[in-house]
Amino acid sequence: MHNSRSFYATDGFVVAREPLTGARPLALVLAACSRILLELRRERAMRRAARELEGLNDYQLKDIGISRGDIPHAVRHGRAGL
């Protein structure tokens, strides 16, 4: 017999859930860890890019089309939104 936690609704139908056994929970944990590591790498790359841009003088920044105040936005979203 199913309890109230063993069912979930999908498009109006109630479907029995698969029990989380074996490799499935491990795969979920590994996928979450992979996403976290990817996000940490992206953040580190953006910080490195911001440091490099902050190291340029105002004339060099103007030459590439951004101002000093635009650096955080340019690093995160590119110059298109400026």
N, C-alpha and C positions, 0 to 999 in steps of 0.2 A: 504494500500500500504506500502511496506517496504522501508526503507531508506537504504543507503549504510552501515550503522553501524549495521543493524539488521541481516546481513548475515555473515557467515564465511565459509571458504572452508575446507572440510574434504575429504581426498583421492580423490580429483578432483571433488567432488560434492559440490554444494553450499547449505547450510542448514540454515534455519531460526533459530535464537537464541531464547531461552526461555527468557522472561523478568524476571529480578531478583526481585521477589516479595515474600512476606511472609517470611517463615522460611529460605529460601535458603541463602539470604545474611547473616543472623544471623549465620547460620551453617558455612559459609565460614569464618566469623570473629572469631567464637569460635575455629574452626580448626586451624586458624593461631595463635591465642593466645596459644592454646595447644602446637603447635610446638615450639613456642618461649619459653614457660615455660620448656618444655622438654630439649631444648638446654641449657637453663640457669642452669638447674639441672646437666646436663652432664658436663658443664664447671666448676661448683662448685665442683663436685666430682673429676674432673681431677686436679684442683688446690689443693684440700685437699690431694690427692695422691702424688702430687709433693712435697708438704710441708713435708709429712711424709718421703718420700725418701730423701729429703734434710737434714732431721734430723739424718739420719744414718751416721756413720763414713765410711771412704773409705774402710775399711776392710769388713764391713757388705755389702756395695754395691758390692764389688768384689765377695763376697760369693753368691750373687743372680745373678751375671753375668752382671752387668752394671757398668759404671763409672759415675762420677758426671756429666760429660758433656752429657751423654746419657739420663739423667732424663727427660727432656722435650719430647724427642722423644719416650722414653719408656712409658711415661704416655699417650701420644696421640695414639701411634701405637702399643704398646706392644714390647716385646723384639725380636720378629721374624725378624724385619727389621734391627736389629743391626749387 
